[in-house]
Every structure is written in C-alpha cells, then in structure tokens.
Amino acid sequence: HGHRWDAESQKWVGKGSRDQRIAAKLTDSGPKEVKGVTVRTHERLPSQLLGEWCQREKRPRPRWHPARPAPGQKGVRSRVIVPDKKKPGSEHDLAFCPAEAAPTETVAKEQAALLALKHTQGALPLERKLPEPY
C-alpha cells in the first residue's frame, strides 16, 4: 500500500503528497454528453434536480408515466408524479404534465420535471444550474 506504478520510469514510486492526491481528484473533467444534452460539471438535468429536491424534502423518488398527446399533436408527453411525504399514493401527490408534446421520450421526461421544479422551487434561480436547452 502507498506506492503506485509509474509508467514512464517503469518502476514503483511513492504515492505523492496529500496535496497532489487531492489536486488530482479535483481536476475538472469538462462537459459531458448526457441524454443528448451537453452538461457542464456544475449543471444538472431537471430530472436530477427534482430527484435531489425530493431527497432533501424526505419524499419518495418521483415517478414518470407516459401520457397521451393532445388531439392533433405529434410526439410524446410524459407525466411526473411527486409522491406525498406522509401518504404516498394518496390525493396529496403532486402530478405534472406539460401541455405540448416533445419529439422524444427523454425530452418529454425533462419537460415534465422542469414543470414540477417550477411549481416546487419557483422562487429559486434555477437557470444557473440547468444546461443550455432548458
């Protein structure tokens, strides 16, 4: 324990100082591609933010269900249900379904999560935490 293999010198070397090890972990990995959206390290998708809010509020995790598009609309809609803290499955659950349809199921899920976030955390400035298309 405590030594690592150095590929350049082809021998075992010490593990380095504590500061070097911490700095290696803290390097920014750059933007990632998640569900077709480029997400920088400080950003979260709406579905992730909604899940984090439910965890903070000690609520069960949100559930997504497909919803029928309105007559004359093409695409996919999704409904998100945020269960009640004390009685999950009761009339106190919060249900959100956007009016317009989305081209894919993942976009529909994120739109429903965005609507739920607007209702639950409307006063917070979420535009800094959300990636570009949202």
N, C-alpha and C positions, 0 to 999 in steps of 0.2 A: 504494500500500500504506500501511496505517497510519491511514486515515481511514474513517469509516463515515457512512452517510446517517441523519440524524436526521429522523424522520417529523413530529415536532411543529413544528420550526422550518423544515422544508423546505430544509435546506442540509447540506453536508458538515461534519462536526466531527471533532475528534481522536479517537483510539481510546481514550482514558481511561488512567488509571494502571494499572500492573500489578496492584495490589491489587484494583481494581474489576473487572478482567477475570477474575481468579481467583475472586473472590466470586460473580460471575455464573455461573460453571461449577459452583460448589459448592452452589448452592441445591437444597434437597430438592424433588424433583418430586412427592412424595406417593405414596400407594398406587396400584398398577396392577392391572388385572384380567388374569390370565394363566390360560388354560385353565379358566375358571370359578371361580378362586380369587383372592381379594384378597391381593396380596403387597405388603408394605411394602418400603421401599428396602433395609433390612438383612436381609431374609429371602430364602430360596432354596427352590425346589421340591426334593423329594427326588431327582428325576432330575438336576437341575442339580448338587446336592451330590455325587451318585455320579459324575457326569462329571468334576467337579473333583478328586475323590479319585483317580480313575483317572489323570488327568493328573499329579497330584502323585507318584503311585507309578510313573509311567512305564509304565502299562499301556495297551493299546489301549482305545478307547472301548467302553462297554457296548452290548450288542445286546438288543433286545426282540423277543420272538416271542409270538404268541397261543398260549394253552393252553386245552385243553378244560375247561369247568367240571365239577365233580364231579357224579355222577349225582344228579338231584333238585334241583340248583341252577340258578337262572336268572341270567343276566348274563354277564359277560366276565371271563376271567382272562388274565394276562399273565406271561410268564416272562422274567427278565432274566439274561443271561449276561455275567459279567465275565471277559474272557479272561485267561489266564495271561501274565505278563510276558515270559517267555522262549520259551514254546511255545504261541502262540495256537492254539486248535482241538484241544488235547490233553485228556487226562482231568484235568488240573490246573486247568481252567477252573472258575470258581465259578458255579453256577446256582441261582437263587432263584425260587420260585413260591409265592405266598400260597395258603393253603387255601381261603379264601372268595372268591366271585366278586364283582365290582364292577358297578355299573349301567352304566358307560361304559368305553370303551377307555382314555381318558386317565386315569381314576381307577384302573383296573387297573394301568396302567404305573407310576403314582406309588406304589401299594401295593407292587408288586414292588421298586421302587427303595428304598422305606422298609425293607423286609425285608433287602435287601442292605446298606444302611447300618447297620442294627442289628448285622449279623454282622461287617462290616468295621471299623466305628468304634463298637462298643458302649459303650466307656468314655467317649466324648465326650458332653457335654451338648448334643445337637442341638436340643432343644426351643426354644432361643432363636433358632435360625436358620430354623426351619420355620414356615410360615404356619399359621393357626388350625385347619383341619380335621385336620392331621397332628400 
